[in-house]
Structure formats: C-alpha cells, structure tokens
Amino acid sequence: MHSASPSAAEAAASLIHGFDLRRLPQAFYENPYPYYRALRENTPVRSMPDGSVLLTRYADCMTVYKDPVVFSSDKTTEFRPKYGDSLLYQHHTTSLVFNDPPLHTRVRRLLLGALTPRAIEAMEPGLIALVDGLLDRMARQEKVDLIEGFASVIPIEIIGNLLDVPRAERGPLREWSLAILGALEPALTPEQLERGNRAVAEFLAYLETLVADRRTHPGNPVTDALTRLILGEGDGERLTHTELLHNCIFLLNAGHETTTNLIGNALQALIEWPQEKARLIAQPELVRTAVEEFLRFESSNQLGNRIATCDTQVGGVPLAAGTQITLCIGAANRDPEQFPDPDRLDLARTPNRHLAFGSGPHQCAGMHLARLEGRVAIGRFLARFPRYALAGEPIRGGRARFRGFLHIPCTLGA
C-alpha cells in the first residue's frame, strides 16, 4: 500500500520550514519564487531568527512604503553591527537611499535637478548611438556575453557621462559597484566585507581627484550631475564634502547593477518565453509595457529595508519599536491579489503597478532614466538580433538582494 503524496500545503510548509534570510539554500538563489509564494500564503509577516520580519504581500509592502515616519529608512542602528566602524558603514549611512529627511530631501532634490524629463530626453540620442555601437561590435563576434558585452556596459557609460567621468578612467567602476552592493547581502562573508571596504576606499580616492578638478573646471550643471551636486541649490544649500563623495558613489551604484539586471533579465526571459519574444518582435511598440513587465517579473532589486520607529502593526501583526523590516519586492510583484496570473510573463500587462522602483518618498529617483535605457537596449537588440539563442548555461549573480546574471553566453543568429 502506497502512502499518499504530500499535499501542496504540506510541501509549501516544508519548503519554508526554518526559513532564514541569513542562511538561504542554494536553490533559493536559482529560483526564489516558490519560497516567496509559500511565505506569502503561509506566513506573510514572517519573523526571522534575528528578530527582524520579512513581508511578502504587496499590500503590506505598500503600507510600509507609504509611511516613512513610522517606517524609517535610516540605517545607522541596523548597519553598525554589520559593518562596524568602517568605510562601508560611512558610505551606506550617508547615501540617499538609506536616510530620512532632511539629508534625503536635500540630496534627492539635487539629483532630481540633473534627472529632469528634459535632461533624460536629451540623453536619448547618445544612448541610441551607444547601443548601436555595441550591437555593431557584437555582430562581428561568433559568440557574445549579453552581460559583459552589452547589459553592463550601458549603465556604466550613461552614469559615467552623467558625472562626466573621463572615458579612460571608467574601467574600475563596475567592479567597485559590484563589491559595494555585494556587501548589502543579508549575510556577509569576511571576503565580501573586505572587498566592499576596499572598493569604497579606492572609489573615494578617485572621487577626491575628480571633484577637485571639477571645482576648478565646473561643467554645465544642467547635464553634469557632479557639477550640480558641487554647486548646490540657488538658495545656498549644498552637500558637505563627505555627503558629496558618498552620493556620487551611490549614483553609480543605484543606476549600474539594477539597469544591468533589467536588460539581462529581460533578454533571458524572452528566451524562456518564446511566444512573448515573438509577440514583441511582431509588435515593437509593446516595448514600453514590456519593460514594466520585465521589472515586475524579475525585479532587479528583490529586497528593501525599513525600521519601525514606534510600536505598530503590519498585516495585523504587532511590531515593536526598533523592529527591522525586510520588504520582499520580488514576492510583492508576484502577489496574485495585485497581479492576475502573476507567474506568467505578459508583455502587454496593464495595469502594472509593480514595486521594482519602490514607492512613496523613496521611489527611485532614476526610474525614468532606467526605463529609457531598458526600452532602447531591449528594443534595438531584438530588432537587430531576433534569432539570438543561448550558447551555454547562464550564470546567475548568486545574490538574494540583487537578482541578475553575471554571464549569458549567446549566439546572435544574424
């Protein structure tokens, strides 16, 4: 007599038994979505062994995003035991994303001044030329890497242009960014910590020289974000020297890996969903809604963090003041309460109020630039190489917070 197979509910409960963001199984890095679904359906406000909580429902994440007073972005308390008195601690507690007003307000206003709709529109011809040049170069190769040869190059060049970093000096930017962002993982190895601190030190040393030169030879504050940050606002409000340096690092990091992942994840998803790929080739005007769907379906940034400033509750669960909260963006973006048939890639999905850029006062300042980069890169790549195909096993980045690939080997079929 055969025993009955476990029910779906039992299988889900087994999958997340003892779930701990600091001790994730390898299978999670390959495909976190079954874990997200099981958490969302069983314990959507999930207590972690370290006392923090993980939110996996869309509505609960929105509750936190919309109340920056009760749910603070300040990381001075959370990051001290993680980084100690280090450059990583100084960086991540000074940059825009991990701060509350007034610092957040000052820095965001300055950055948005360099990312106006008019400024972003002015970037489009240069972006098209950059993408077309990369496509020309790829066309001459038998086998290409969609990440190293395409997706990662685009944001580095765009942000290099935004800060007016001399082209010959852009070589280390990607590795610095990967090392600094890698240190934001829920659990850190000593090697990741050392690599992250070294990257901040090298980046700061480089920026000291760049900033000194820009103070002497300012650029156009309309197009040069570094000059704009140095000059400050017309009312005399400006950043301290330390704030300036660390927010230049933040500007690169915020725009680099997330956009790389958007482009890489999208091109890989189209391989896995050939009907949607054919649909986008036949209807290139779908690229706008397609980019939104790629952002939802495989969110570049999977996790966000807040801390409760007072006793409160989320999803009916009481939270004490000081509770650290992880918002699972990747899970919220697959919540069936918000997105019908959420595990299906639908390039014409509308409405699509995903949380890939967060929400509320901390919504990504560079989201319109990221969307433009995604539309141009994905649309022009597909028009040029509609028959591209895998030429080996894609290699994932192996991280929980930032979901993307290190390598996608392909032939272009041109």
N, C-alpha and C positions, 0 to 999 in steps of 0.2 A: 504494500500500500504506500503510495507516494504522499509526502507531506505537501500541503498547499503552498504555493509560491507566496512570498510576502506581498502584501498589498502595496499600492503606490504610496499610501500614507506611511506605512512602516518603512519602506525604502527611503522616503524623504527624511524621516526622523533619524534613520541610521546614518544617512549622509551627513547630517549636521550635528550628530552627537559629539559633544565636546568641542564644537567649532570654536576656533580661536584665531583671530586675525594675525596674531603674532606667531602662530605655528600652523601655517597653511600647508595642506598636502600638495604634492606636485600636480595632481590632476586639476586643482583649482586654477593654477596658472594657465593651464591649457584651455580650460573651459569653466569659467566661474558661474555660468548661468544656471545650471541645475542646483548649485548651492544657494544662489540668490533666491530662486523660486521656492526652495524648501524653507529657507529662513522667512521669506515673505509670508508664506502660507501657515507656518507653524509658530514662529516667534518673531514677529515683525519689529518689535523693540527688544533686541537681544542683548542680554548682559554678557559682557566678556569677562574672562578670569581676572583681568587687571582693574575691573570696576567701571570701565567705560561701557557705552552702549552702542549698538550698531542698528541703524534704521534702514529698512529695505522697502518701505512703501512710499509711493510718490507723494501722497497727501501728508505724511509725517515729515518728509524732507522739506516740503513746501512750508509747513508750519515753522520749521526752524529757519529756513532762508528768509522768511518774511518778518522775522522779529530779531533784528540784530542787537537789541538792548538785552533781552533775556538770553539770547544765544550769541555769545561773543566770539569774534574771530581772533582775539588776542592770544598769542601762543607762548607768552613769557613763562607761564606756570607749566604748561604741558611739555615744552621743549627743553627745560633746564635739566631734568634727569636724563633725557635722551642724548643731548649734545654736550652737557657740561658747559664750562666757560670757554667756548671755542668760537672760531670764526663762523662755523655753520650756525651756531646759536645766534650770533650777532646778525648774520645775514637774514635768517628766516624770521627773526623778530623785528626786523627793520623794514622788510619789503612790504609792499602794498597789500598783498593778499592775506597776510597774517596779522592784520592790525584793524583796530576800530578807529573812529574819529577821535581826535582831529587829524592824526597823521594820515589815515586812509583817505580822508576828504581832500587834504592838500595834494597828496601825490596823485590821486585819481583825476583831479581837476587838471593838473599839469599834463598828465599823459593823454587825457581825452582831447586836450588842445592840439596835440600832434596827430590825433587819430579821428579828426572830423570827417564827415562824409566826403567833403570836397578833397581833403588830403588823401583819403583812401582811393577815391576815383582817379586822382592824379597818378596813383601808383600802378594803375591797371596796364597802361601800355608797356611799362618797363617789366611788369610781371609776365605779360604775354611774350615779350622778347626773350626773357629768361627761360620760360618753359619751352618755347620753340627751339631755343638753342640746345637745351638738354635733350629734347626729342631728336634733334638732328644728330647729336653725338651718339645717342643710343642706337639710332638707325644704322650706324656703322659697325655695331658690335653683334656678334653671333648670340651672345648670352648677356643679360643685364641683371643688375640687382635693383629692384624697384625702390629700395630704401636708400642705399648708399649712392646710387646713380641718379636718383630723381627726388623722392619724397623728402629726404633730409636736407637736400641742397637748397630747396626753395625757401623755407622759412629763415635759414641762416643768411641767405642773400638779402631777403626782404628786411630783416631786422638789422643786418649789417648796414644796409642802405639807410634805414630809419635813424640809426645812431651815427651814420656816416663814418663807419669803421673802414679804414683803408683796406681794399680788397686783399692785398698781400698779407694782411695781419689777421685774416679771418680763420686761418687754419685750426687753431685750438678751440674755437668757440663751441663746436658740437660736443667734444669730449668734456669740456668744463661743464656744460649744461647737463649732460647725462650723469656726471658724477655728483653734481649738487642735487639734482632731482632724485637720483637714486637713494640719497640719504633721507628721503621723506618716506621710505617704505615703513610699514607698521613695525617690522622687526629689522634691526640693523646688525650687520656683521662688523667686527673691528676693521676689516678691509674697506668696507663701504664708508665707514666713518672717516678713516684716514684719507681715502681718495676724495671724499667730499670736502674736507677741510683744506686739502692741498689745492683743490680746484678753486675754492674761494680765494685763497691766498694769492694764487697766480693771476686770477681774474682781477682782483683788487689792484695788484701791482701794475697790471696792464692799463687799467682804467685811470690810475693816477696820472700816467703819462698822457693818455688820450684827453682827459679832462683838462689838464694843464695846457695842452696845445689848443683845445677848443676855447678856453678862456682867453687865450691870446689871439686866436683867429676864429671868432664866432661864425657859425653858419647862418642859414636862413631859418629862423625859428618856426616858420610855417611847415617846413619839410624836414628839418633836422631836430629830432626829438631831444638829443643831448643838449643842443644849444638852448632849446626851450626850457629844459629842466634846470639848466645853469642860470638862465636869466630870471626864471620865476614868473610870477604874475605881475601885472601892471601896478597892483596895489603894494608892491614891495615884498609880498610873501614869497619866500623861496625855501628850498630844502637846505638842511645842513650838509656839509661835505660828506659825512658818513651816509646820510639818507640818500644823497645823490648817487654815490657809488653803488650802494646795495640795490637801489631801484633800477639802475642800468642793468645790473646782473639779472634782476627779476624780469625786466622787459625781454631780455633774450630768452630766459628760461620759459617764461609764460607762453611765448609765441613759437618756440622751437619744437619741443617734443610733441606738444599737443597737435600742432599742424602736421608734423611728420606722420603722426599716428593717424590723423584724419585721412590723409591721402593714401597711406599704405593700407590701412584697414579697409578703405573703400575699394581699392583695386583688388585686394584679396577677396573681399565679399562678392564682388562681381564674378570672380572665377567660380566661387561656390554656389552662386545663384545665376546660372547661365540664362534663364528666362528673363531675369531683370536686366542682365547685361544686354541682351538683345533688344529689350524694350528701350533702354537708354540710348543705344545706337540708333534705333529707328526714330526716337523722339528726343533729340538732343536738348530740346527746350525744357525737358524734365530735370535738367541738372540742378536747378535751384531747390526743388523739393527733394531731389536725390541726396544732395549734401546734408540737408536736415535729417534725412533718414539714416544716412551713414553715421552722423553724430549721435543719433539715438541708439541705433542698433549695436554699435561697438564704440561706446563712449571713450574718447581718448583718455580722459581723466575719470577714473572709476570711483574715487573716494574723496570726500571733503570732510572737514572737521570744524567743530564748534565746541564751546564750553558753556555750561549753564551758569549764569551769574546769580541765580536765586533758586529756591525750591520751585519746581514747576512740574509739568507733566507733558508727555507727548504720546499720542495714540492711546490715551487712558492709563499710561504707566507713569507713576510718580518718579521724578528725578530730583535728587538733592542738589543744592548749590555746589558747584565745583565738578559736577559730573562731566566727563569728556564724552563727546558725541561724534561718532563717525557716520556721515551721510553716505549711503551707498548709491551713488549716482547710477552706476551700471544696473543695479536692481530696480531703482525707481523708473528707469527708462524702459524696463520690460514689464511694468506693472499692468496687468490686464484691466484694472479698474480705470486706467487712463488711456491705454493703447490697445484697441481690439487686435486680437491675434498677434501679440507682441513679439513672438519669436520668428515672425515672418518678415523678411525684407520686402518692403513695399515702397518703391521709389516715388510713387505719387501720393504717399500718405499725407492726409490733411484732415483735420488739424494735426499738428505735431509739436506740442508744447513740451519738448524734451528739456532735460536739465543739464545737458552737456556743458553749457556755459554758466551753470548755477542759476541763481535767481536773487532778486532783492538788490540791496545796495552793493553787494559784492559781485554782481553779474559781470562776467569777463569784459574788461574794457576794450579788448582787441577782437571781440567776436565778429565784427563786420569785416575786419581785415582777414581773419581766418576763413570766413565764408567765401570771400573773394578768391583767396589762394586755392581753396578747395574746388570752387567752380572752374577756375581757369585750368588748374592742373589736371583734374579728373576729366573734364570735358575735352580738352585738347589732346590728352593722352589717348582717350578712347577713339576720338575721330582719326587719329594718326595710326594707331595700332589696335584695331578692333579684334584681331585674332591672337592677341597675346595669350600665353599659356605658361603654366608652371614648368620649370626646368629642374626641379629639385624640391626638397622639403623646406617650406618656410620656417624660419627660426624666430620664435617669439622673444620678446624682451625679458620675459621671466619676472615680471613685477606685478604687484597687486594694484598699486595706485594708478600707474600709467600703463594702459593696455595698447600694445602695438607690436611691431616686428622689428627685429634687428636686420633681417635679411629676407627678401622674397626673390629667389632666382627665377628668371623668366626668359623665354624666347618671345620675340615680338611678332613672328609670323607675317612679317611685312614682305 
